[in-house]
Amino acid sequence: MIEARHLTKVFDLPPARAGRILDAPADRARAVREAGGVLAVDDVSFSVDKGELFVIMGLSGSGKSTVIRMINRLVAPSAGSVVYDGADVGGMTPRELRELRNRRVGMVFQHFALFPHRTVRENAAYGLKARGVPKRERLRRADRALEQVGLGRRGDAYPDEFSGGMKQRVGLARALTTDPDVLIMDEPFSALDPLTRRSMQEQLLELQRDFRKTIIFVTHDLNEAMRLGDRIMVMRNGRIVQLGTGPEIISQPADAYVEDFVSDVDRTRVLTAGTVMQPPWVTAAVGDDPAAVLGRLRESPGHGVYVTAPDGGIAGVATDALLSEAVAGNRADLESCLGGGYTAVPDDAPLIEFCHRAGGHPVPLAVVDRDKRLVGVVPRARVLDAIASTPKDVNEHA
């Protein structure tokens, strides 16, 4: 949906001079600084897929807000380009840019910017009024958006009757009313108290599950980034430090800066079963011979084996005791050895949802994909290591 190519932005220098400096030296940051300018964004490239919730994270001055303003050309790049749905934003006419900003890309900011003299419904409908949409239609669409953010019965209220969190819901409804293809959210929850902030995060995740908008979300809060983002781009001093999923960044930090940044993150809410799983020590298929399976099991540290069906799903568990009984009775049917003593979790389940269930069965926790196929296991020791280890330790264990 969006592709940024070598985006660079210099402030406080004329564009022509900035261009000459950017073309010449290897140390562009130093050259810009010596010329009296500020290199806010330095050679940033990334892409955002349709339906993705893409988070740009960094501390103040990292360049994240400048990047998002270059996406819809509220800020013109000093170098590089942005391609939106196949079209070069830099080559758009003024009319095409207005179309992009008014219809295709919506924005939600930290400050609510609501009109105090207008009702909540009128505030939500304001973007459509600017387009010239008839009043009845824009109010109908505003009511639908307010319903989506949990304010369906409050359309006749005024902003001064609302708390900060409710005002931010109105701001989100105003963006949704215009039904944009892309939603850019610039630290929208940073001014809210922790409980309200978490509630708004849940609201956004619920909306994303229902509507799968393409969202670019800017934050300086790593826990918020980890909770929301399909992928996270970490920025520092105008450059990308790391781009990946939350579990990838936690378990494989790119450098000491990221490692220090993630040190206080609640790992149990970020690391998933898929992140910490390992291959099963031994598996068997329904048609295998019990004696052969028992022989393989004796070479492993477990007391049971997952038996898979032809479609890769889990048919059950065969323990060493049941296998021994089958061998003693000369039974060649592995199905007679199957029991149900196991727990299966999805590969995207966070540790906090299943760590207490590890170690309660003869076999480790099973990890399954969306088709319920066995893709790995999580022994209890693996769970404890993942919670307690430093990022470097997790990397070495993976």
FIZA-637729 format. One record per residue: x, y, z of N, C-alpha, C in turn. Coordinates in steps of 0.02 Angstrom, whole numbers, plus 50000, padded with zeros to 5 digits. Atoms other than C-alpha are relative to their C-alpha. Example, Ala and Ser with C-alpha at 12.3 -4.5 7.8 and 13.67 -1.06 7.14 Angstrom:
// residues 2
500454994150000506154977550390500455006050000 499584994149997506844994750357499615005550037 
END
This chain:
// residues 398
500414994050000500005000050000500435006350000 499564994249995501405012150047500724997649997 499295001650003503245011550002500405006550004 499554994349991504505024250066500694998049976 499355001750030506135024649969500515005550016 499434995649984507685033050044499775006950022 500264993649977506675046650130500525003750042 499534995849964507775060850192499705007050005 500264993249991507295077650266500495004250038 499574995049969508395092650305499595006250014 500324993849982507695107550398500535005650005 499604994049990508385125350407500535001249946 499574998550057509275124850238499565000549938 500384999850063508625129950065500034993249966 500025006650032508105114549965500594998749953 499455001150048509435117149831500664998650036 499385001049962510845118549958499984993350036 500065006549966510195103750057500124994349951 499915005250050510155093549897500734999049982 499295000550016511975097549857500384996550056 499665003149943512525092650032499854992550004 500205007049995511555076350029500334995849945 499705003750055512335071449863500754998950009 499275000049998514135074349916500324995450053 499575003549953514875068150081499704993450026 500225006249970514795051150164499655001450066 500294998249936514445058750335499525005849990 500484994850017512875068150287499785003950062 500234996749939512345071850466500495005550020 499504995049982513975080950501500005005849950 500004994850051513925090350336499405004650007 500604996049991512145096150365500075004450062 499914996249938512565101350543500485005849991 499514994750011514085111250489499745005649955 500304995050044513025120150358499445003850035 500514996549962511815125550494499314996949995 500655003350007510425113250454499914994450051 500175005649956509585098850545499794994149956 500185006050038509535081350469499504996150042 500535003049958507865075550540499874992749982 500105006850024507675059850433500554998449951 499405001550039509145050950353499944993249966 499995006050042508895038150213499574994450029 500465004749971507365029150280499594996649945 500395003950049506565015250175499604994750037 500435005249971505105004050223499384999349957 500645000850035503474997250156499474997950050 500575001849958501754995050234499504996349957 500475004150038500604981150174499285002150013 500714998749992498754983050148499734996050060 500285003349942497834979150310500474999250058 499515000849947499404980250416499955005750050 499934994949949499544989450581500755000850012 499284998950002501294996450561500185005550051 499834995349947502085005150711500695003049987 499364996550001503455018350702500135002450071 499864998749930504275019750872500685003350009 499374996849985505625031050941499895005550051 500044994649951506015044151072499925006749964 500074993350030505755062751044500635001749961 499434998250043506855068950902500264994449957 499765005750040507015051950820499825000649927 500194999050069506165057950661499354996749980 500605003950017504585047450671499425004349975 500564995750021503325061750657500155003249932 499824997250065504285069350511499884994849945 500105005350050504215052550420499264999649980 500715000950018502315051250431499745006249963 500224994150036502105069150372500265000349928 499765000550070503115065150217499584995149960 500405005050036501935050750176499455003449960 500514996450038500525062650127500235007049980 499674993950024501745076750087499785006350037 500074994149959501255088250228500695003150011 499294997850001503165089350234500304997049937 499685002450062504105088250068500684997150016 499345002949988505605076450071500555004149967 499424997150032507325083650037500304995249949 499795005250047507725067249950499564993850013 500415006149994506855050649919499295001049976 500684999850026505065046649875499534995650040 500535004049971503425039549936499544997749944 500465002750049502385028049827499394997550038 500635001949968500565026349878499574996249951 500435004150043499585012149800500215000549927 499734999850068500715012849647500135006849971 499934993250026500705031849628500535003750040 499484996049967502195043149666499695006350029 500314994249967501585055749795500345006549980 499644994150019502945067949745499805002749932 500204997850067502265068649567499265001949995 500714998450001500465072049618499885007549991 500214993150008499605088149566499685002350066 500344997549939498875099549702499314996850009 500665003049994497165092349663500054992750024 499915007049980497785074449680500234999550072 499794999949930498635078749844499415001350046 500604998749959497005085849912499574993850004 500385006250002496135069949858500314994850047 499645004749956497465059649948499875001650073 500064998149930497335069450109499275000050025 500704999449979495445071750112499614993549996 500405006050011494855054850052500364993450015 499665006549998496195041550056500434998950062 499575000549941497295045350207499705004250056 500264996349943496515050050374500535000550054 499514999049948497485056750523499665001150068 500224999149931497225055750711500615002350040 499434997049965498325066750821499934999250075 500005000349927498805067251004499495004950029 500474995049975497785083151029499354999449960 500635002050030495955080550993499755004949947 500194994950049495635097150901499264999649983 500725000150012493755095750923499725007150004 500334993549998492595110550893499535000150061 500405000249939491865114751065499275001949990 500684997650011490315123150992499594995249957 500365004950041489845107950886499884993750041 500145006249966489045091950946500524994749980 499545005550016490035075750948499854997349930 500185002450066489065070050794500255004849946 499774995150049489465086250702500765000049994 499275000650002491295084650750500214994049958 499835006150037491345066950683499865000749926 500204999250070490505072550522500385005549964 499724994050028491615087550492500394998849935 499615001550061492765079350364499564999249939 500465000850057491265074950256499685006649981 500284993450016490575092550270500485003849955 499504996750041492215099050198500004997349929 500055002950067491945087250051499375002049963 500634998250032490205093850018499494994450001 500495005549994489295077750068499365002850031 500634997549972487435081250101499944998450075 500035000449927487005083750285499734993350024 500305006249976485895068450305500494994249994 499535005550012487215056850231500605000550048 499414999549957488665063850331499824998650073 500205001649931487695062750495499884992650008 500115007349997487195044850455500674996450007 499355003249997489005040250425500365001650065 499714998349936489555049550581499724995750056 500315004349949488305039850686500284992949997 499735006850008488975023550615500714999750029 499324999949973490765028550658500005000750076 500054999349927490265033950833499804993350032 500195006649975489445017050856500604995450002 499415004250003491065008650805500485001350057 499544998449945492035017650941499665000350068 500355000649936490735014851076499655006350024 500334993849980489905032051074499345000949962 500604999750042488335027750976499435003950030 500564996549967487165035451105500185007050022 499774993549974488175051351136500095005249945 499894995450055488075060150969499775007150012 500274993349987487075074951038500385003750055 499614996849948488325078551177500515004849970 499484995350021489675091951170500674997750029 499345002449978491555089051188500165001450073 499814998349931491675097951356499664995450051 500315004949956490555084351429500394993550004 499645006450008491845070951385500675000250035 499325000849975493415064451467500494999849942 499495000250052495065064051374499944993949955 500075006150040494815046051320499415000249954 500604999550043493065049451255500115005049944 499854995250054493695064651159500434996749946 499585003450049495015053751078499594995149959 500455004450039493645041551028499635004149946 500324995750051492775056050941500495001549944 499504998850052494395060150851500094994049955 499955006150040494525042050795499384999149956 500615000550040492705042150739500015004949942 499974995050054493015058050638500434997349942 499585002950053494415048950544499644994349966 500355005850029493345033350519499415002149957 500584997750037491865043450455500155000949926 499824998950069492805047750297500214993649964 499845006650027493205029150272500655000249959 499384999650039495035031850222500304993049989 499655006250012496095018050148500564999050051 499445000249952497525022450267499855004750057 500094996049940497435028950444500685001250031 499374998149968498945038350514499845002750069 500154998149931498945040050703500655002250034 499384997149973500265051550778499955000850076 500015000249927500465047250964499315001750027 500684997949983498565047750984499814998850073 500205001749932498525040251159500495002550053 499474998349953500055048151239499785004950054 500234995249950499065061651331499504997050049 500525003249959497895049151413500304996650061 499765003649941498035041351585500074992549982 499845006950019498655023151588499394995649988 500585004350009496945014851609499625001849937 500354997950060496125025351474500404998249938 499565001650056497625022751361499934992649981 500075007150014497475003851378499314998549969 500675000950028495605004951344499985002049926 499994997850069495935014651184500414995249956 499625005150038497245001851130499564994049984 500465005750011495954988051153499485001849947 500494997850050494694998351053500304999849930 499684999950065495935000550911500114992849974 499895006950020496374981950908499344996749979 500665002750018494524977550905499785002649931 500174997250065494214989450760500424996949945 499565002850051495714982350668499804992849983 500235006850013495074964550689499385000049955 500634999750038493394969850616500095002849929 499994996350063493934981450474500664999549962 499355000950033495784977850435500205006049960 499744994050031496254995650396500764999649994 499284999050001498015000050343500155005750047 499894995149947498645009350497500755001050011 499334998349979500275018350530499945003650067 500104997649931500395021350717500685002250028 499384997349974501735032450794499965000350076 499994999849927502235030650977500725000350024 499355000449967503695032951096500014994650054 500095005049947503045019051210500104993149971 499845006550029503825002151174499474994850017 500525004849983502504992251269499385000949956 500564998750045501155000851164500164997449930 499795002550066502134996951006499964992449997 500015007349999502324978751055499294997350001 500685002449995500494977151096499615000849935 500424998350058499824985050937500294997549934 499725000550067501044982450795500054993049971 499835006050038501054968750666500764999949988 499274998950003502804975650633500165006750031 499784994049966503794989050722500645002549969 499394996950025505065001150650500285004550055 499694996149947506235007750785500475005149969 499594994750028507025024550744500435003450055 499564996149957508475034250821500405004849957 499614994950035509265050450763499865000149925 500204999550069508285050250601500104993849958 499875006050038508765032650550499634994150029 500305006249976508005015350561500534995950036 499555004349962508835005150697499824992749990 500235006950010507764989450676499285000149977 500685000850024506194983950586499834992650003 500205007049994505304967850632499384999450043 500565001249955503924959950733500225001250072 499834999149930503834962750920500424994450028 499585005549975504474945250963500704999949970 499344999850031505904947250838500445005350033 499614994649969506444963750916500194998250072 499865002049932506314956751092500554994750002 499545005749996507274940751056500645001149960 499414998950042508494947450925500125007549990 499884992850007508874965950961500595001349955 499494998750051509914973750823500645002750029 499394997249970511114982950937499885001450074 500044998749928511464988551115499445005050017 500534995149988510245003151098499324996550005 500645003649998508774991751057499984995250059 499985004649943509334979051187499845003650065 500144996149940509314992451320499275002450001 500684997650006507654998951256499494994750020 500485005349988506794982051270500104996650068 499835003649939507554977251438499435000150051 500544999549951506024982951538499324997949972 500645002150029504694976051421499764993650033 500305006249974503504963051491500034994749946 499875005050051504154948351391499424995149993 500545004950003502664937251435499435002349956 500544997550043501514948651335500225000949928 499744998950067502644949751183500234993549967 499775006350028503494933051159499414995249994 500565004550015502334920051084500244992850001 499835007150003502254901251078500444998649939 499605000950060502944902150901500715002550008 499344997249990504414912450962500444995250041 499605003949954504974900551100499964992549988 500085007250011504454883651030500644996949971 499465003950029505664870150977499694994049964 500285006050031505444854750866499854994650052 500135005549953504644839850956500604995350003 499455004749993505924827751025499894993949955 500185005750042505014813650937499265000349985 500705000450018503364811650845499874993249968 500205006350033502394797150772499385001349959 500614999750040501044794450642499534994450022 500505004849977499444785050673500164992949977 499875006750026500014770450565500654996850023 499355002749979501704767950653499924994050047 499995005949957502154752050747500175002250072 499864998049931502084754050938500704998450023 499335001949978503724744750963500535004849973 499524995350030504644756250843499955006850034 500094993649967503894771650924500304999950070 499725000649933504374765451098500765000349998 499274999850007506144762951038500255007149990 499794993050010506244781050978499895004150062 500154996249940505454787451136500524999050055 499495001449949506764779051245500635004249990 499424995950015508074789951160499875007450012 500184993049989507164806051206499895001350074 500104998549929506964815251372499274999950023 500704999849982505064814351368499724993350020 500345006149980503824801651433499404998549955 500545001150046502624802651287500175002949933 499874997850068502504806151103499345002349969 500584997750038501304816350998499914995649939 500175004050059500434805750868499575004349954 500344995550047499884815250713499574996249951 500445002750052498464811850593500285001749931 499744998650067498724812050404500005007449981 500034992950017498234830550397500485004250042 499534996449958499584835150523499735002150067 500294998549935498384837650666500204994950053 499825004449945498614829750836499454994850011 500485005449988497754812750849499974998450075 499985001549929498284810751031500724999250023 499355001149971499734806451144500074992750020 499845006849978500534789351169500555000450052 499504999949947501434787951336500434993749997 499575005949999502874776051369499664994150033 500365005549966501744765951486499514996649952 500495002950047500374763651355500354996449943 499635003250054501654759451221500294993350025 499735006349973502454746351335499464994750005 500565004749996500754738451365499834997249931 500165002350068500424737751178500524995149975 499465004450023502114729751143499954993350036 500065006249962501864717051284499414995849976 500595003650024500164712551213500024998549926 499925001350073500844711151035499495003749958 500474996050039499674724850976500395004349952 499644996150051500234732850814499625006449984 500434994250014498894746550821500175005750046 499804994349959499564763250883499395003850026 500594996449978497804770150896499764997750068 500215002549935497484758951046500425003050057 499574997149949498884768251137499865007350013 500094992849997498184785551116499615002250062 500354996749946497684796551261499955007449986 500114992850012497204814751279500395004450047 499644996249950498474820451408500485005249972 499574994750027499124836251325499625006649997 500294993450011498814854851301500295003049936 499784996950063498894863651132499845007550002 500104992850003499094882451106500155002449930 499854997250067499074893050946500715002849999 499314997550004500774898550882500065007450014 499964992949986500304916850907499785001750071 500214998749931499764914751089500585002850040 499464997349958500784925851208500134995650061 499795004249944501734917651349499535000650060 500404999049940500624925351482499374995850000 500625003850004499144915251418500104992650012 499915007249993499954898151434500584997850044 499415002149963501524898551541499824995950062 500215003749941500554892251693499784992849985 500245006750020500014876851594500574995449980 499435004050020501764870851554500204995150055 499745004849952502424855151638499484995550033 500525003949967500764847151684499844993449967 500165006150038500794832651559500644996149985 499415003950019501954818651502500365002849939 499704996950059502274828851345500015007550009 500014992649996502724847351324499375002949968 500544996550034501444860151271500074999449924 499995000350073500974857651089499865006949971 500134993750036501044872650971499704998249932 500345001750062499834872150825499905006349959 500134994350043499554883350674499255001049992 500724998450007497894890450615499594994149974 500345006050024497474873650534500044994350050 499955004849944497774864650701500544994749988 499455004650012499344856150634500555001150051 499464999549952500744852350756500625003049966 499414996750030502194864250721500595000450049 499464999949951503224863050882499744998650069 500175001049930503254860651070500365005150042 499684995449952503664871451220500084996450066 499885003049934504454862151366499995005450054 500044995349944504294870151538500655004050007 499364996549994506144874351542500075005549948 499974995050053505954883751379499605006250020 500404994449977504574894551454500385004050052 499634996549947505624898651607500605003749972 499444996750032507134902651499499785006449964 500244994350039506114914251388499825005950045 500204994649955505444924051537500615003150034 499444997749960507094925251630500605002349960 499394998750037508374926551491500055007249977 499874993850035509174942151424499874998849926 500085001050072508874945251237500544995749970 499455003950028510604938051201499904992650015 500105007049982510184922151297499484996749956 500535002850042508564919651199500264998749930 499705000950066509524922151037500414993649997 499585005850001510754908551085499604993550006 500415006049990509374896451136499574998449939 500485000850055508334899150979500254995049949 
END
